[in-house]
Amino acid sequence: MGQSVEMSTARETDLYPPIKSFLEDQGYVVKSEVGAADVVAVRGGEPPVVVELKLGFSLALFHQCIARLKVSDDVYLAVARGTGKRFAKAVKENTALARRLGLGLITVRLKDGLVEVHCDPGPYAPRKSTKRQAQLLREFARRQGDPNDGGQTRAGLVTAYRQDALKLAVYLFEAGACRGADVARETGVQHATRMMRDNHYGWFEKVDTGIYGLAQSGADAVATSARILGAD
């Protein structure tokens, strides 16, 4: 299909010929730069199809497409197709976003003009995951207080598991090495023995069969327990 286009020298106008040919093959009459739209395609008495062209995904592109929904329900965003896992992830995430907004998404492989439609415009009816909802509510119920700052990164987040581990550490700090069953009973953490055996944070050390004590790193962690355990 003619000379291939390298991404480094590509322009938005390079997306137009493949898009035009793709739509014409489906019986549309296609014209560019009609009003504010990059591409408009008309077939008989059907509503117009509008396509906005960009080399890559951006919030501005989605804004443009949402604005075009004022003139047609059939609006697509079209971007140049990249390579690698990063682009594949971007396509997946932006396809999901396009569906939620009622938009279509197209990619164009510039080296040979291959056009791929990832989703068509249409109303979006999200399916709720009862399993994920249950996990969310379970974590919410187990979490003591509100120890995290909204918007912080995942690193350093305080989970219900970490709070339970700290309960064990505080108890061992005060009582010394104990049997796992005793720690579970006194702290109310049902899986105390397993948690100390797994030693996810490196806070515990096995003293004897079924008996665990507190490592120095665990003693250090106890100093942060007031906020993490939801104390006032």
Secondary structure, 3 states (H helix, E strand, C coil): CCCCCCHHHCCHHHHHHHHHHHHHCCCCEEEEEECCEEEEEECCCCCCEEEEEECCCCHHHHHHHHHHCCCCCEEEEEEECCCHHHHHHHHHHHHHHHHHHCCEEEEEECCCCEEEEEECCCCCCCCCCHHHHHHHHHHHHHCCCCCCCCCCCCCCCCCHHHHHHHHHHHHHHHHCCEEHHHHHHHHCCCCHHHHHHHCCCCCEEEEECCEEEECHHHHHHHCCHHHHCCCC
